[in-house]
Amino acid sequence: MKPLFEHIVIAGVGLIGGSLGIAGKKAGVFGKVTGVGRKTANLELALEKGLVDQVSTNLASVCHNADIFFAATPSESISNVCLEAAKYLPDQCVITDGGSVKKEIVVKIEKELPNNIHFIGGHPIAGTEKSGAGAAIETLFQNRYTILTPTKNTDAKAKSKVKEMWQTLGSDVRLMDPEEHDQAMAVISHLPHFAAYALVETILGADPSGEIQRFVAGGFNDTTRIAASDPKMWRDIFSMNRKPLLKSIEQFEQSITSFKEAILNDEFDKLQNRLKLVKTARKSMDDHCK
């Protein structure tokens, strides 16, 4: 079968970019996969693992015959990387990305992108706390959601092909407005990461000697696993999605304060009832998880 895209250039061959490369190669979605990045060791590992067919540290040298460009760099650099690539990409090439913040990226790229290049924002909701080419997983996107954020400026054919790409890799593709996407991610993704980092920091403050930390077990590990994620990546996300995140943090603070007051006032029966409601809600969320 003819590949959906003959040549993809992936900027950032880490967990998302590397997984896209290997999954697309195995599924026949891509004819050739080129990985671009700044770290030679990571690129060599990606090549060794078969995530890509060739690698380069020079963006301009590999873009001339691509028909799709995928940016899997840190969110804060995505728009600049895409706009730089657009200088060298051929006519009618498609650009998309995997950033977990969309409004700022979409607005900037659509404002400055040449008319002969097509962009559609994307976000595969399939990350882990690991990073780099060594973290790539061929099945990462299977039975996961991928959100695309088209606008009135999005080319219909480009949208259709990018949607087909993700569906072929096993994703359930949903379309959202960029701002709606960012508000949703602030609650279900960005706030949990913020809370996990804050919880670990709280433990460190309460246990400067490290005596208690030796007893850390399943509950703490399950709750804070994502605090092992890349700090630079999350610094970018917190910065770019600042307003929706702050609103979510305020809601979280209200919930914590309410629980605290129940304990202070010896309202433990009331507290138990609330915990039951939360437990029921949490169990129902499992039915929707991918």
Phi and psi in degrees as a GROMACS rama.xvg file:
@    title "Ramachandran Plot"
@    xaxis  label "Phi"
@    yaxis  label "Psi"
@TYPE xy
-70.6576  133.058  LYS-2
-60.6516  149.955  PRO-3
-63.4531  -39.1879  LEU-4
-129.351  126.774  PHE-5
-69.69  -37.2058  GLU-6
-146.425  117.839  HIS-7
-108.763  136.661  ILE-8
-107.642  123.908  VAL-9
-111.314  116.852  ILE-10
-93.6755  111.852  ALA-11
99.3226  86.2452  GLY-12
-97.177  67.6778  VAL-13
-108.384  -140.452  GLY-14
-58.0672  -53.8453  LEU-15
-75.6526  -52.5813  ILE-16
-62.7251  -42.363  GLY-17
-67.5262  -39.1794  GLY-18
-66.1217  -38.6145  SER-19
-63.6881  -42.1238  LEU-20
-60.6224  -52.0434  GLY-21
-69.6617  -38.9569  ILE-22
-66.0066  -42.5081  ALA-23
-67.6411  -36.1202  GLY-24
-65.0467  -47.1285  LYS-25
-67.1383  -33.5027  LYS-26
-85.7395  -5.29855  ALA-27
76.2958  16.6143  GLY-28
-73.6063  -34.1557  VAL-29
-115.676  139.16  PHE-30
-79.8041  -44.803  GLY-31
-138.494  141.219  LYS-32
-121.633  122.893  VAL-33
-114.55  128.631  THR-34
-102.416  134.939  GLY-35
-123.87  139.519  VAL-36
-171.767  -179.553  GLY-37
-99.1935  -24.3955  ARG-38
-95.4481  109.197  LYS-39
-60.0003  -40.8711  THR-40
-61.6326  -41.2642  ALA-41
-67.3104  -39.7249  ASN-42
-64.513  -41.6037  LEU-43
-64.253  -37.7725  GLU-44
-65.268  -41.9775  LEU-45
-60.4632  -40.2112  ALA-46
-67.6705  -42.7005  LEU-47
-62.9735  -37.947  GLU-48
-81.4017  -4.96083  LYS-49
78.1465  19.236  GLY-50
-72.0214  -29.7619  LEU-51
-135.988  166.737  VAL-52
-96.5122  -27.5008  ASP-53
-154.426  159.728  GLN-54
-134.735  160.56  VAL-55
-160.065  152.606  SER-56
-101.49  2.86483  THR-57
-113.548  103.686  ASN-58
-59.9323  -44.3286  LEU-59
-61.9752  -31.5123  ALA-60
-76.5638  -14.7965  SER-61
-117.139  -2.5473  VAL-62
-90.94  -13.5432  CYS-63
-63.7435  -27.9217  HIS-64
-119.734  21.7852  ASN-65
-81.3596  148.43  ALA-66
-111.366  -3.08532  ASP-67
-151.098  141.935  ILE-68
-124.257  128.927  PHE-69
-120.215  123.338  PHE-70
-98.5393  115.331  ALA-71
-120.711  31.0988  ALA-72
-83.0086  172.713  THR-73
-53.6944  145.118  PRO-74
-53.8785  -37.9741  SER-75
-67.8883  -20.4784  GLU-76
-102.23  -5.86257  SER-77
-59.4811  -48.5913  ILE-78
-62.1155  -42.6862  SER-79
-66  -39.188  ASN-80
-64.5254  -43.3488  VAL-81
-64.904  -42.1682  CYS-82
-69.9476  -33.555  LEU-83
-67.5658  -43.4851  GLU-84
-62.0187  -36.0552  ALA-85
-58.7208  -24.2584  ALA-86
-65.6966  -24.4428  LYS-87
-116.357  -9.77451  TYR-88
-75.5542  149.64  LEU-89
-74.8296  166.878  PRO-90
-55.551  135.169  ASP-91
72.1411  12.5678  GLN-92
-66.289  150.509  CYS-93
-103.219  134.81  VAL-94
-116.174  135.307  ILE-95
-145.762  176.913  THR-96
-149.328  176.844  ASP-97
-124.678  20.855  GLY-98
-70.2978  146.919  GLY-99
-91.3855  3.98347  SER-100
-121.614  135.155  VAL-101
-118.09  -40.2779  LYS-102
-58.9096  -51.2305  LYS-103
-61.8419  -40.3716  GLU-104
-66.4131  -48.6963  ILE-105
-62.2165  -45.2066  VAL-106
-61.3322  -47.0027  VAL-107
-66.5314  -45.5758  LYS-108
-65.7953  -45.7791  ILE-109
-63.2537  -30.608  GLU-110
-70.4123  -34.2339  LYS-111
-112.744  -7.43011  GLU-112
-73.3381  137.861  LEU-113
-60.42  150.198  PRO-114
-65.4182  -21.7553  ASN-115
-89.2259  1.5802  ASN-116
-117.309  139.779  ILE-117
-112.561  133.851  HIS-118
-123.093  140.47  PHE-119
-140.533  126.523  ILE-120
-70.9987  146.618  GLY-121
-145.24  158.433  GLY-122
-152.944  97.3325  HIS-123
-73.9849  120.359  PRO-124
-88.1164  79.7743  ILE-125
-150.432  26.302  ALA-126
-79.3498  167.873  GLY-127
-131.733  -178.935  THR-128
-80.2564  -4.15398  GLU-129
-93.1772  160.991  LYS-130
-143.883  169.431  SER-131
88.0472  166.797  GLY-132
-59.4518  -31.4014  ALA-133
-66.0669  -16.8241  GLY-134
-90.5458  -8.25518  ALA-135
-61.9083  141.718  ALA-136
-133.286  127.011  ILE-137
-60.2199  -34.3344  GLU-138
-97.9651  15.2269  THR-139
-56.2434  -35.7408  LEU-140
-95.3907  -2.3032  PHE-141
-70.5662  131.966  GLN-142
58.4141  32.3088  ASN-143
-120.366  158.877  ARG-144
-81.2668  141.973  TYR-145
-125.199  126.862  THR-146
-101  129.895  ILE-147
-108.915  143.805  LEU-148
-122.505  67.6852  THR-149
-68.7638  157.282  PRO-150
-126.72  -176.505  THR-151
-63.8154  -17.7223  LYS-152
-90.5978  -6.75156  ASN-153
-73.1582  132.341  THR-154
-68.636  129.859  ASP-155
-63.4757  -40.4465  ALA-156
-67.4562  -41.465  LYS-157
-62.4722  -43.9872  ALA-158
-59.6075  -44.1287  LYS-159
-63.1069  -43.0736  SER-160
-70.0411  -39.7835  LYS-161
-67.6656  -39.0671  VAL-162
-61.371  -44.0778  LYS-163
-63.7731  -37.4838  GLU-164
-57.188  -51.2982  MET-165
-68.2753  -37.2137  TRP-166
-64.2825  -39.0876  GLN-167
-64.0933  -29.5388  THR-168
-85.2229  4.83731  LEU-169
98.3263  6.97128  GLY-170
-85.1924  149.736  SER-171
-92.5305  106.692  ASP-172
-89.5506  129.791  VAL-173
-124.565  147.174  ARG-174
-104.338  134.692  LEU-175
-142.126  153.714  MET-176
-67.366  140.784  ASP-177
-54.3882  -42.7914  PRO-178
-69.0012  -38.8435  GLU-179
-62.6502  -40.1447  GLU-180
-58.5393  -48.248  HIS-181
-65.0637  -36.3168  ASP-182
-65.9001  -40.6543  GLN-183
-67.2039  -44.1446  ALA-184
-66.9107  -30.5172  MET-185
-58.9902  -36.4788  ALA-186
-83.0983  -47.8401  VAL-187
-93.4297  -11.5656  ILE-188
-130.113  -53.1281  SER-189
-71.0325  -41.521  HIS-190
-62.7011  -46.3151  LEU-191
-58.1691  -38.0077  PRO-192
-66.5964  -44.1224  HIS-193
-56.7775  -46.598  PHE-194
-65.9346  -37.8955  ALA-195
-64.7797  -44.2645  ALA-196
-61.3633  -44.4237  TYR-197
-64.5363  -37.4719  ALA-198
-66.2426  -43.852  LEU-199
-63.2009  -41.4466  VAL-200
-62.8582  -36.0544  GLU-201
-62.7847  -42.9547  THR-202
-63.3548  -42.0576  ILE-203
-61.6862  -39.8849  LEU-204
-68.0467  -34.1175  GLY-205
-80.8443  -14.8527  ALA-206
-138.92  62.3286  ASP-207
-61.7303  -24.933  PRO-208
-81.5711  -18.1436  SER-209
85.1677  7.14125  GLY-210
-66.9817  -42.7241  GLU-211
-72.6854  -33.3657  ILE-212
-59.9442  -25.8089  GLN-213
-64.5932  -18.3245  ARG-214
-96.7865  5.68725  PHE-215
-56.2154  133.617  VAL-216
-135.235  -158.81  ALA-217
-54.9425  -46.7941  GLY-218
-60.8257  -47.7269  GLY-219
-65.0565  -42.8572  PHE-220
-63.1516  -42.8142  ASN-221
-63.0576  -40.4005  ASP-222
-73.2683  -31.5116  THR-223
-113.97  9.85525  THR-224
-50.6762  -42.0885  ARG-225
-72.6407  -9.12948  ILE-226
-72.6567  -6.04634  ALA-227
-88.0468  5.49466  ALA-228
-72.3852  167.628  SER-229
-63.1597  116.454  ASP-230
-61.2185  -38.6823  PRO-231
-63.7872  -42.407  LYS-232
-60.612  -43.4321  MET-233
-77.9906  -27.0477  TRP-234
-60.68  -44.8082  ARG-235
-62.105  -44.8145  ASP-236
-65.003  -45.2929  ILE-237
-60.7304  -37.2707  PHE-238
-70.4231  -45.8922  SER-239
-73.9967  -27.7099  MET-240
-112.657  38.0154  ASN-241
-57.0032  -52.7281  ARG-242
-65.1521  -50.1956  LYS-243
-61.8264  -35.4664  PRO-244
-66.4732  -44.3527  LEU-245
-60.7396  -38.2306  LEU-246
-63.1785  -41.2477  LYS-247
-66.7872  -39.2727  SER-248
-62.7626  -40.9373  ILE-249
-61.3436  -41.4338  GLU-250
-64.7894  -38.3483  GLN-251
-65.2171  -42.1304  PHE-252
-61.3518  -39.1195  GLU-253
-63.1476  -40.3011  GLN-254
-66.692  -44.2751  SER-255
-61.6039  -44.6815  ILE-256
-60.4937  -40.4508  THR-257
-64.9945  -43.5231  SER-258
-62.9213  -43.0393  PHE-259
-59.6811  -43.98  LYS-260
-64.4189  -35.8555  GLU-261
-63.1075  -38.4796  ALA-262
-71.2828  -43.7604  ILE-263
-59.3797  -35.7418  LEU-264
-95.6879  11.6113  ASN-265
56.9507  34.4455  ASP-266
-94.4746  60.5788  GLU-267
-77.006  -27.8848  PHE-268
-67.2046  -42.7069  ASP-269
-63.0015  -40.6666  LYS-270
-63.5329  -42.0231  LEU-271
-62.2451  -40.4629  GLN-272
-62.399  -39.9918  ASN-273
-65.2088  -41.6413  ARG-274
-62.7331  -36.2424  LEU-275
-64.2626  -43.6948  LYS-276
-62.2553  -41.5838  LEU-277
-65.9897  -41.2433  VAL-278
-60.0191  -45.493  LYS-279
-60.9817  -44.1309  THR-280
-63.4982  -41.7758  ALA-281
-65.0425  -41.0421  ARG-282
-64.2856  -36.61  LYS-283
-68.8745  -25.8656  SER-284
-65.9424  -27.6598  MET-285
-60.604  -29.4377  ASP-286
-68.1501  -20.985  ASP-287
-103.157  -10.3658  HIS-288
-71.2286  140.817  CYS-289
